[in-house]
Amino acid sequence: MIPILISMVLSNNKNMKNILTSILLIISLGACKVQKQALSEQIGPGKSYTDITYSPLVGNSSSKEFAEKWSAAEKGTFDSGKRILQRLTLSFSNEGNLLANFGYVPPNGKGIAPAIFTYSVQKDDKGALKFSLISKNANAKVISAGVRGITDEFLEKYKFKIDWVLDKVPGSYGELAGLQCLDMPEYWFYGAIK
């Protein structure tokens, strides 16, 4: 329909008609693809995305090495008073900060309690992220010893890359994203992004 309208409007200008016909042909053949942006340019306050949520219930959403750290954190959280660790949400909603929210079911079994570790984020010229602990909320203080394998011995110790996980889940652009340890690439996890 559009090519017919264009030809009617431009019937007096043959060169313009040929150019527009060529452009429409190129677009219809798929030669023009949408450029996928790096996640690091799209995540943060006022941008397209702010959060990545990891859940061990989603199969194969982490490396074996990270899954072992998560299992230890589940055990440690349970040992701190029968709390059941459910998920980890990384939130880049505040400028220069990362909120690592370990959601757990409290001993009374009602709802999900937020254990929030607040980190400052330093980004080097290559885009690598380094996290430094600033504070913990009351719930984070309660489960801190149980999750130290992820907080103290992982997030606070190494540099990371945040990106899409197209190599692990083809076609997941805009839906799944992950965090990969640059110092130990075998440590990674991913989850839903919003």
Secondary structure as the mmCIF struct_conf table of DSSP 4:
data_model
#
loop_
_struct_conf.conf_type_id
_struct_conf.id
_struct_conf.beg_label_comp_id
_struct_conf.beg_label_asym_id
_struct_conf.beg_label_seq_id
_struct_conf.end_label_comp_id
_struct_conf.end_label_asym_id
_struct_conf.end_label_seq_id
HELX_RH_AL_P HELX_RH_AL_P1 ILE A 2 VAL A 9
TURN_TY1_P TURN_TY1_P1 LEU A 10 ASN A 12
HELX_RH_AL_P HELX_RH_AL_P2 LYS A 14 SER A 28
TURN_TY1_P TURN_TY1_P2 LEU A 29 GLY A 30
BEND BEND1 CYS A 32 CYS A 32
HELX_LH_PP_P HELX_LH_PP_P1 VAL A 34 ALA A 38
HELX_RH_3T_P HELX_RH_3T_P1 LEU A 39 GLU A 41
TURN_TY1_P TURN_TY1_P3 GLN A 42 GLN A 42
STRN STRN1 ILE A 43 ILE A 43
BEND BEND2 GLY A 44 GLY A 44
TURN_TY1_P TURN_TY1_P4 PRO A 45 GLY A 46
BEND BEND3 LYS A 47 SER A 48
STRN STRN2 TYR A 49 TYR A 49
STRN STRN3 ASP A 51 TYR A 54
TURN_TY1_P TURN_TY1_P5 PRO A 56 LEU A 57
BEND BEND4 VAL A 58 VAL A 58
TURN_TY1_P TURN_TY1_P6 GLY A 59 ASN A 60
STRN STRN4 SER A 62 SER A 62
HELX_RH_AL_P HELX_RH_AL_P3 LYS A 64 ASP A 79
TURN_TY1_P TURN_TY1_P7 SER A 80 GLY A 81
BEND BEND5 LYS A 82 LYS A 82
STRN STRN5 ILE A 84 SER A 91
BEND BEND6 ASN A 94 ASN A 94
TURN_TY1_P TURN_TY1_P8 GLU A 95 GLY A 96
STRN STRN6 ASN A 97 VAL A 105
TURN_TY1_P TURN_TY1_P9 PRO A 107 ASN A 108
BEND BEND7 GLY A 111 GLY A 111
STRN STRN7 ALA A 113 LYS A 123
TURN_TY1_P TURN_TY1_P10 ASP A 125 LYS A 126
STRN STRN8 LEU A 129 LYS A 136
HELX_RH_AL_P HELX_RH_AL_P4 ALA A 138 ILE A 143
TURN_TY1_P TURN_TY1_P11 SER A 144 ILE A 150
HELX_RH_PI_P HELX_RH_PI_P1 THR A 151 LEU A 155
TURN_TY1_P TURN_TY1_P12 GLU A 156 LYS A 157
BEND BEND8 TYR A 158 TYR A 158
STRN STRN9 LYS A 159 TRP A 164
TURN_TY1_P TURN_TY1_P13 LEU A 166 LYS A 168
BEND BEND9 VAL A 169 VAL A 169
TURN_TY1_P TURN_TY1_P14 PRO A 170 GLY A 171
TURN_TY1_P TURN_TY1_P15 TYR A 173 GLU A 175
STRN STRN10 LEU A 176 CYS A 181
BEND BEND10 LEU A 182 MET A 184
TURN_TY1_P TURN_TY1_P16 PRO A 185 GLU A 186
STRN STRN11 TRP A 188 ILE A 193
#
